[in-house]
Amino acid sequence: MESNYLVVQTLLGYEYKDIFQYLSKVGLNLMLAALILVIGFWLAKRISRLIGKVLRKSSTDEGLVTFLINLSSITTKILVVLTAMSQLGIAMTSFVTILGAAGIAVGMAFSGTLSNFAGGILILVFKPFRVGDSITALTYAGNVAEIQIFNTYILTQDGKTVILPNGPLINNTIVNVSKLEKRRIDIVLPIKYGEDAQQVLLLVSDTIKQNKAILKEPEPAYFFTDFEANAGKLTVTCWVKNKDYNEVHRNLSNAFFPWLKPTEA
């Protein structure tokens, strides 16, 4: 009987106490790995919140704040997972090799997503627009509500939220009407031949002068262009603060009716 036990012990290559020690070690590593995941994910959440709080106190651009919060959360969670796997005894060298090969395949499959990620970084670095700016891009116009890692959200004047992918967005024309403090209003009035042009000019200039939102510098300008068969065109230009553009444009449009033919500023 004793000889049979010795044979079994020899075949197994270790004693029962070694099995117990091995299982204890595996169990302890599993517990530590689970603890690392729980504490690490909690810390990732706290760190991202702390980063957002600090950046907002320093008056950092809101788009950059959102981007860094998401980036820090994802990066911290990846490090936590790698640390937990290391605690379980998984060799990081082989894992990194496998991850690299998988990364190439995933990169090819999600090239558009990676392009959007790169576009998000470029937007935050070069700042063609900020949160709150009014822009026209990819045939959509609205105010920038949020800049995320992959997409930019704009709110249109009719209350729609448009999600623009950052890749195509940064690689196409962007018109930012909020970049400068002042904006010019251009209005073209058709004046029929035979009308008293001087009287029209007087009425137009009085209307401009009465509007307190119109800036004195640069001065408003009035000039005739594009003489057609039945009428000439009186171009009126004036400058306003960006925030007053829509209201002043509407007021002048109503005041200059019925001659009005509006054009883009």
ChimeraX attribute file (.defattr): number of C-alpha atoms within 10 A of each C-alpha:
attribute: neighborCount
match mode: 1-to-1
recipient: residues
	/A:1	6
	/A:2	7
	/A:3	8
	/A:4	9
	/A:5	10
	/A:6	12
	/A:7	12
	/A:8	13
	/A:9	13
	/A:10	11
	/A:11	9
	/A:12	11
	/A:13	10
	/A:14	11
	/A:15	12
	/A:16	11
	/A:17	9
	/A:18	11
	/A:19	12
	/A:20	11
	/A:21	11
	/A:22	12
	/A:23	12
	/A:24	12
	/A:25	13
	/A:26	15
	/A:27	13
	/A:28	14
	/A:29	18
	/A:30	16
	/A:31	15
	/A:32	15
	/A:33	21
	/A:34	17
	/A:35	13
	/A:36	18
	/A:37	20
	/A:38	12
	/A:39	12
	/A:40	20
	/A:41	20
	/A:42	12
	/A:43	16
	/A:44	21
	/A:45	17
	/A:46	13
	/A:47	16
	/A:48	20
	/A:49	16
	/A:50	13
	/A:51	17
	/A:52	21
	/A:53	13
	/A:54	12
	/A:55	18
	/A:56	14
	/A:57	9
	/A:58	9
	/A:59	9
	/A:60	12
	/A:61	14
	/A:62	18
	/A:63	23
	/A:64	24
	/A:65	22
	/A:66	18
	/A:67	19
	/A:68	19
	/A:69	22
	/A:70	16
	/A:71	14
	/A:72	17
	/A:73	19
	/A:74	16
	/A:75	11
	/A:76	18
	/A:77	18
	/A:78	15
	/A:79	15
	/A:80	21
	/A:81	17
	/A:82	18
	/A:83	18
	/A:84	22
	/A:85	20
	/A:86	15
	/A:87	19
	/A:88	19
	/A:89	11
	/A:90	13
	/A:91	11
	/A:92	14
	/A:93	9
	/A:94	10
	/A:95	14
	/A:96	13
	/A:97	11
	/A:98	11
	/A:99	14
	/A:100	12
	/A:101	12
	/A:102	12
	/A:103	13
	/A:104	11
	/A:105	12
	/A:106	13
	/A:107	14
	/A:108	12
	/A:109	11
	/A:110	12
	/A:111	12
	/A:112	16
	/A:113	18
	/A:114	18
	/A:115	18
	/A:116	24
	/A:117	19
	/A:118	16
	/A:119	22
	/A:120	25
	/A:121	20
	/A:122	15
	/A:123	22
	/A:124	20
	/A:125	10
	/A:126	8
	/A:127	13
	/A:128	15
	/A:129	20
	/A:130	22
	/A:131	18
	/A:132	16
	/A:133	16
	/A:134	21
	/A:135	21
	/A:136	17
	/A:137	17
	/A:138	15
	/A:139	7
	/A:140	13
	/A:141	18
	/A:142	22
	/A:143	22
	/A:144	22
	/A:145	20
	/A:146	19
	/A:147	25
	/A:148	23
	/A:149	25
	/A:150	21
	/A:151	20
	/A:152	21
	/A:153	19
	/A:154	27
	/A:155	19
	/A:156	18
	/A:157	10
	/A:158	7
	/A:159	9
	/A:160	10
	/A:161	15
	/A:162	18
	/A:163	16
	/A:164	18
	/A:165	22
	/A:166	27
	/A:167	22
	/A:168	15
	/A:169	18
	/A:170	20
	/A:171	10
	/A:172	10
	/A:173	12
	/A:174	16
	/A:175	15
	/A:176	18
	/A:177	17
	/A:178	18
	/A:179	15
	/A:180	9
	/A:181	10
	/A:182	16
	/A:183	18
	/A:184	19
	/A:185	20
	/A:186	17
	/A:187	22
	/A:188	21
	/A:189	21
	/A:190	20
	/A:191	19
	/A:192	16
	/A:193	13
	/A:194	8
	/A:195	10
	/A:196	10
	/A:197	15
	/A:198	9
	/A:199	10
	/A:200	15
	/A:201	15
	/A:202	11
	/A:203	14
	/A:204	17
	/A:205	15
	/A:206	11
	/A:207	14
	/A:208	20
	/A:209	14
	/A:210	9
	/A:211	12
	/A:212	10
	/A:213	15
	/A:214	21
	/A:215	17
	/A:216	12
	/A:217	9
	/A:218	13
	/A:219	11
	/A:220	17
	/A:221	12
	/A:222	16
	/A:223	11
	/A:224	15
	/A:225	12
	/A:226	11
	/A:227	14
	/A:228	11
	/A:229	8
	/A:230	10
	/A:231	15
	/A:232	18
	/A:233	19
	/A:234	22
	/A:235	19
	/A:236	19
	/A:237	18
	/A:238	20
	/A:239	22
	/A:240	22
	/A:241	16
	/A:242	16
	/A:243	12
	/A:244	14
	/A:245	17
	/A:246	11
	/A:247	11
	/A:248	21
	/A:249	17
	/A:250	10
	/A:251	12
	/A:252	17
	/A:253	16
	/A:254	11
	/A:255	15
	/A:256	17
	/A:257	10
	/A:258	10
	/A:259	15
	/A:260	17
	/A:261	15
	/A:262	14
	/A:263	10
	/A:264	7
	/A:265	10
